[in-house]
Amino acid sequence: MLLNDDFLLGTDMAKKLFHNHAKNMPIIDFHCHLNPQEIYEDLNFASITEVWLKGDHYKWRLMRANGVPENLITGDGDDFDKFYAWAGTVEKALGNPLYVWTHLELKRFFNIDLVLSRETAREVYDRANALLATAGFSRRSLIRSSNVTAICTTDDPADDLHFHELLKSEKAFTVVPAFRPDKAINIHAAGFADYLVTLGTSAGVKIGAFADIVAALSARVDFFHSMGGRLSDHALDTVVYAESTEAELNTIVSAALAGDSLSSTQIAQYRTAILKALMRMYTVKNWTMQLHLHALRNTNRRMLDILGPDTGYDGMNDRPVAEPLAALFDSMELEDSVPRTMLYSLNANDYMPLATLMGSYQKDTVQKMQLGSAWWHNDTRTGMRLQLQTFADESLLSNFVGMLTDSRSFLSYPRHEYFRRILCELIGEWVELGEVPDDEAILGRMVEDICYNNAHNYFGL
């Protein structure tokens, strides 16, 4: 039977760990892309097509691979026709995690046990839509029913966080902002000068020099902290390290404000200096810094021009990471300003370099440096097992803060169940091999900590 109670749980211990310990633990979703305004307004979805296919570039990539025309993916095609095209894609997605996620969401939210296909598409569509129209399927209701206690959204430093303020009245779960300063770091990106005006206005700072940018960001960190923010989140993509002087940085900022082109060295100097300034702020505030590395974005320029970014045309990069990241951490350790840090990479080949590097900066705090969960293209059974095993091989997996959704979808929470089953599967295998004690009490505490307790203690939300 598809997705029976024990799917992925191949040993007796795995079954005990999941059903007795992992299954009912609450969820802290410490990195996602849910829209705070949508959470606050708490509307129902018009259809399962909206909740599943609007904005989900994971699904779009598979639909394109199945020859679905773009008007049934991101275009203005009929609602059911789009759903039917997704159902036809699911038929071919055996072995892909989206096959499991799709059926988990049908089962957990809608109590639909049917295997999705073109043959069952109409019945699934009608049954799901009937439920989505009811009060128990509003956006916040979906969060509540998923046993979520906290959500960290992804927010620009200039955001007024208006909807976060309004969401303080929500009693079942907490919504807090995570500080995402990418636009302030990417001095080489189009629109940088205009963004500094926006940032300066939000912070009450007129920006003309490097110190002004730091002052503006510091003011916004203070504001985010007052709104409950305790994490930053960087789509750093590539890591560079280059030292600079204050005079050099002011020259670089002046050139950027004037629209002049910058050399690769100047870009590296600015990015290094602004990241170091932010790390000092995070250390003072006792925040956690998340670095997402090695995404190779917008690889199809033609489709970028048509659809814009985040539409399914990103891959993984394979540039050097260990040396520049070590130089960054080493320079900040001299100031005792390495904050709690989570290192994610889209390239699984980076796991060992990152896991061994983070061991050089562990101190004071339980698992100050974390190897972040398997992310994006690695968000698979294979990828999760590799990340978990690498963490265990090189550090203390019992201290891991666990899974996140990294999602724009209000139906993505069963991904935590998927992760928890894989975690229990792996630990159960260790028991069978005699690597760890056949002791449910010991292993059950470990599982409960990874599923929820560690994140609760680590982030201080």
C-alpha positions in Angstrom: 0.0 0.0 0.0 1.3 3.4 -0.9 2.4 5.5 2.1 1.3 2.9 4.7 1.9 3.6 8.4 5.4 2.2 8.2 6.6 3.4 4.9 10.4 4.0 4.9 10.6 2.3 8.3 12.4 -0.9 7.5 13.4 -2.0 11.1 11.5 -2.5 14.3 13.5 0.3 16.0 12.7 2.7 13.1 9.0 2.0 13.6 9.2 2.6 17.4 11.2 5.8 17.0 8.8 7.3 14.5 5.5 6.3 16.0 6.4 6.7 19.7 8.7 9.8 19.4 9.0 11.6 16.1 5.4 11.5 14.7 3.7 13.9 17.1 6.5 16.4 17.9 5.6 20.0 17.0 7.2 21.8 14.1 9.4 24.9 14.1 9.7 26.1 10.5 12.8 28.2 10.9 13.2 28.9 7.1 10.4 29.3 4.7 9.0 31.7 2.1 5.4 32.0 3.2 4.0 35.5 2.7 3.2 37.2 6.0 0.3 39.1 4.4 -1.3 35.8 3.2 -0.9 34.3 6.7 -2.6 37.4 8.3 -5.4 37.7 5.8 -6.2 34.0 6.3 -8.1 33.5 3.0 -9.1 30.1 1.6 -7.5 28.9 -1.6 -9.7 29.0 -4.8 -8.6 25.5 -5.7 -6.0 22.8 -5.3 -4.4 24.2 -8.4 -3.7 27.5 -6.7 -2.3 25.9 -3.5 -0.2 23.3 -5.4 0.9 24.9 -8.6 1.0 28.7 -8.1 4.6 29.6 -7.4 5.9 26.0 -7.0 8.9 25.8 -9.2 9.7 22.3 -8.0 6.6 21.1 -9.7 7.1 23.4 -12.7 10.5 21.8 -13.5 8.9 18.3 -13.6 6.0 19.5 -15.7 8.5 21.0 -18.3 10.4 17.7 -18.3 7.1 16.0 -19.1 6.5 18.2 -22.1 3.7 20.3 -20.6 3.2 23.6 -22.4 4.1 26.7 -20.4 0.5 28.1 -20.5 -0.4 25.1 -18.3 2.5 25.7 -15.9 2.9 29.4 -15.3 0.5 30.7 -17.9 -3.3 31.4 -18.1 -4.4 27.9 -18.8 -7.6 26.5 -17.3 -7.4 25.6 -13.7 -8.4 21.9 -14.1 -6.3 21.6 -17.2 -3.2 22.6 -15.2 -4.1 20.1 -12.5 -4.6 17.4 -15.1 -1.2 18.2 -16.5 0.3 17.9 -13.0 -1.5 14.5 -12.5 0.0 13.3 -15.7 3.4 14.4 -14.6 3.0 12.6 -11.2 2.4 9.3 -13.1 6.0 9.7 -14.4 7.5 10.9 -11.1 8.0 7.5 -9.4 11.2 7.7 -7.3 11.1 11.5 -7.2 10.4 13.0 -3.7 7.5 15.0 -5.2 5.7 11.8 -5.8 5.8 11.1 -2.1 5.1 14.7 -1.1 2.1 14.9 -3.4 0.5 11.8 -2.0 1.4 12.7 1.6 -0.4 16.1 1.2 -3.4 14.4 -0.3 -3.5 11.9 2.6 -2.7 14.2 5.5 -4.7 17.3 4.6 -7.6 15.8 2.5 -7.8 12.2 3.7 -7.5 11.1 0.0 -5.8 7.8 -0.5 -6.2 7.6 -4.2 -3.0 7.4 -6.4 -3.0 10.6 -8.4 -3.1 10.0 -12.1 -5.0 11.4 -15.1 -7.6 8.7 -14.4 -8.2 9.9 -10.9 -7.5 13.6 -11.5 -11.1 14.8 -11.6 -12.2 13.0 -8.5 -9.1 14.2 -6.5 -9.7 17.8 -7.9 -13.3 17.9 -6.9 -12.8 16.3 -3.4 -9.9 18.6 -2.6 -11.6 21.7 -3.8 -14.8 20.9 -1.8 -12.6 20.8 1.4 -10.5 23.9 0.5 -13.7 25.9 0.4 -14.5 25.2 4.1 -13.4 27.1 7.2 -11.0 24.5 8.3 -8.8 25.0 5.2 -8.0 28.7 5.5 -4.2 29.5 5.4 -3.9 29.7 9.2 -6.1 26.7 9.7 -3.7 24.6 7.6 -0.8 25.8 9.7 -2.6 25.0 13.0 -3.6 21.6 11.8 0.1 20.8 11.0 1.2 21.2 14.7 3.4 24.2 13.8 4.5 26.4 16.8 6.7 28.9 15.0 7.4 30.2 11.5 10.3 32.3 10.4 9.5 34.1 7.2 12.1 35.6 4.8 12.1 39.4 4.9 14.1 42.3 3.4 15.7 44.7 5.9 13.6 47.6 4.5 10.3 45.8 5.2 8.0 47.5 7.6 7.0 44.2 9.1 3.4 45.5 9.3 1.8 42.0 9.0 4.2 40.6 11.5 2.9 43.2 14.0 -0.7 42.2 13.1 0.0 38.5 13.5 1.0 38.9 17.1 -2.6 38.3 17.9 -2.4 34.7 16.6 -2.3 32.4 19.6 -1.7 29.0 18.1 1.7 29.8 16.5 4.3 32.5 16.3 5.3 34.3 13.1 8.7 36.1 13.2 10.8 37.7 10.5 14.2 36.4 9.4 16.6 39.1 8.2 17.5 38.6 4.5 20.0 41.3 3.5 20.9 40.0 0.0 20.0 43.3 -1.8 22.4 45.2 0.5 25.2 42.6 -0.1 24.9 42.2 -3.9 26.6 45.4 -4.9 27.0 44.1 -8.4 23.3 43.5 -9.0 21.1 45.8 -11.0 19.2 48.3 -8.9 21.7 48.4 -6.0 21.9 52.2 -5.9 18.1 52.5 -5.8 17.9 49.9 -3.1 20.2 51.9 -0.9 17.8 54.8 -1.1 15.0 52.4 0.1 17.1 51.0 2.8 18.2 54.4 4.0 14.7 55.7 4.1 13.5 52.8 6.2 16.4 53.3 8.6 16.4 57.1 8.7 19.9 57.2 7.3 21.1 59.1 4.3 23.5 56.7 2.6 26.6 58.1 0.9 29.5 56.0 2.3 30.1 52.5 3.6 29.6 53.4 7.2 26.1 54.7 6.4 25.2 51.3 4.9 26.4 49.6 8.1 24.5 52.1 10.2 21.3 51.5 8.2 21.6 47.8 8.5 22.3 48.0 12.2 19.1 50.1 12.7 17.1 47.5 10.8 18.6 44.6 12.8 17.5 46.4 16.0 14.0 46.8 14.5 13.8 43.1 13.5 15.0 42.1 16.9 12.2 44.2 18.5 9.8 42.3 16.3 11.0 38.9 17.6 13.5 38.2 14.8 16.4 36.0 16.0 17.7 34.7 12.6 19.3 36.1 9.5 19.2 34.3 6.2 21.6 34.8 3.4 21.4 33.5 -0.2 25.1 34.0 -0.4 25.4 31.6 -3.4 29.2 32.0 -3.8 31.7 32.8 -1.0 34.4 35.5 -1.6 37.0 36.9 0.7 39.1 40.1 0.2 40.4 42.5 2.7 40.0 46.3 2.2 40.4 49.7 3.9 37.7 52.1 4.8 38.9 54.4 2.0 38.7 51.6 -0.5 35.2 50.8 0.6 34.0 54.4 0.3 35.4 54.5 -3.2 33.6 51.3 -4.1 30.3 52.6 -2.7 30.6 55.9 -4.4 31.2 54.1 -7.7 28.2 51.9 -7.2 26.0 54.9 -6.4 27.1 56.6 -9.5 26.3 53.5 -11.6 30.0 52.8 -12.5 31.2 49.3 -13.1 33.2 47.5 -10.4 36.0 45.1 -10.7 35.7 41.5 -9.3 38.1 42.5 -6.6 36.1 45.5 -5.6 32.9 43.4 -5.5 34.7 40.8 -3.3 36.0 43.6 -0.9 32.6 45.1 -0.4 30.8 41.8 0.0 33.4 40.6 2.5 33.2 43.9 4.5 29.4 44.1 4.7 29.1 40.4 5.7 31.7 40.9 8.5 29.8 44.0 9.7 26.6 41.9 9.8 28.3 39.1 11.7 29.3 41.6 14.4 25.7 42.7 14.7 24.4 39.1 14.8 26.9 38.2 17.6 25.9 41.1 19.7 22.2 40.2 19.3 22.8 36.5 19.8 21.2 35.7 16.5 21.7 32.7 14.3 23.2 33.3 10.8 22.1 31.0 8.0 24.3 30.9 4.9 22.8 29.2 1.8 25.6 28.4 -0.6 26.2 27.3 -4.2 22.9 28.0 -5.9 23.5 28.7 -9.6 20.6 31.0 -10.4 18.8 32.1 -13.5 20.7 29.8 -15.9 18.2 30.3 -18.7 18.4 34.0 -19.7 15.6 33.7 -22.3 13.1 32.3 -19.7 14.4 34.8 -17.1 13.4 37.6 -19.4 9.9 36.0 -19.9 9.1 34.8 -16.4 11.6 36.4 -14.0 13.6 34.7 -11.2 12.5 31.8 -9.0 10.6 30.1 -11.8 12.5 26.8 -12.0 15.7 27.7 -13.9 18.3 27.3 -11.1 20.9 24.7 -10.6 23.8 24.0 -8.3 27.3 25.6 -8.4 30.6 23.9 -8.0 33.0 26.8 -7.1 35.5 26.7 -4.2 34.0 27.2 -0.8 36.3 26.0 1.9 39.2 28.5 1.7 37.2 31.7 1.4 34.7 30.6 4.1 37.6 29.6 6.4 39.2 33.0 5.8 36.0 34.8 6.7 35.4 32.8 9.9 39.1 33.0 10.9 39.1 36.8 10.6 35.9 37.1 12.7 37.1 34.6 15.3 40.0 37.1 15.9 37.3 39.5 17.0 35.3 36.8 18.8 32.5 37.7 16.4 31.5 34.4 14.8 27.7 34.1 15.5 25.8 30.9 15.7 25.9 29.7 12.1 24.1 27.2 9.9 25.9 26.2 6.7 23.7 24.9 3.8 25.0 24.0 0.4 23.1 23.1 -2.7 26.1 21.0 -3.8 26.3 17.9 -1.6 30.0 17.6 -2.5 30.4 20.5 0.0 29.1 18.6 3.0 32.4 17.3 4.1 34.4 20.5 3.7 31.6 22.4 5.5 31.2 19.8 8.3 35.0 19.7 8.9 35.4 23.4 8.8 32.6 24.1 11.3 34.4 21.9 13.8 37.1 24.6 14.0 34.7 27.2 15.4 32.6 25.2 17.9 32.7 26.8 21.3 30.5 28.1 24.2 27.2 27.1 22.7 25.8 23.6 22.1 26.5 22.9 18.4 27.2 26.6 17.7 28.0 25.6 14.1 25.4 23.5 12.3 25.5 21.7 8.9 22.1 22.8 7.6 19.5 20.3 6.4 19.6 18.9 2.9 18.3 21.8 0.8 16.4 22.3 -2.4 17.7 19.9 -5.0 19.1 17.7 -2.1 15.7 17.6 -0.4 15.4 13.9 -1.2 15.8 10.7 0.7 19.3 10.3 -0.7 20.2 13.9 0.1 18.8 13.8 3.6 20.6 10.6 4.5 23.9 11.9 3.2 23.5 15.1 5.2 22.5 13.3 8.3 25.4 10.7 8.0 27.9 13.5 7.3 26.7 15.4 10.3 27.0 12.3 12.4 30.4 11.4 11.0 32.0 14.8 11.7 30.1 16.2 14.7 27.2 15.5 17.1 24.0 14.7 15.2 22.1 14.6 18.5 22.5 18.4 18.5 21.1 18.9 15.0 18.2 21.4 14.8 16.5 19.4 12.1 14.2 20.1 9.1 12.7 23.2 7.5 10.3 23.6 4.6 12.1 26.3 2.5 8.7 26.5 0.9 6.1 29.0 -0.4 3.3 26.4 0.0 0.9 26.1 3.0 0.7 22.4 2.3 4.4 21.7 2.7 4.5 20.6 6.3 4.3 16.8 5.5 8.0 17.3 4.4 8.8 17.2 8.1 7.1 13.8 8.3 9.2 12.6 5.3 12.4 13.9 7.0 11.4 12.3 10.4 10.8 8.9 8.8 14.2 9.1 7.0 15.9 10.0 10.3 14.3 7.1 12.1 15.1 4.8 9.2 18.8 5.7 9.4 19.0 5.3 13.2 17.2 2.0 13.0 19.8 0.8 10.5 22.5 1.7 12.9 20.8 -0.4 15.6 20.7 -3.4 13.2 24.4 -3.0 12.5 25.2 -2.8 16.2 26.6 0.8 15.9 24.3 2.3 18.5 22.5 0.8 21.5 19.2 -1.0 21.0 17.7 1.3 23.5 14.5 3.1 22.7 14.8 5.6 25.6 18.2 6.9 24.5 17.4 6.9 20.8 13.9 8.3 21.4 15.3 11.3 23.2 17.7 11.9 20.3 14.9 11.8 17.8 12.7 14.1 19.8 15.5 16.6 20.1 16.3 16.6 16.4 12.6 16.9 15.5 11.8 19.9 17.8 13.6 20.4 21.1 17.0 21.4 19.7 15.5 24.1 17.4 13.4 25.4 20.3 16.4 25.8 22.5 18.9 26.9 19.7 16.9 29.7 18.1 15.4 31.2 21.3 12.1 32.1 19.5 
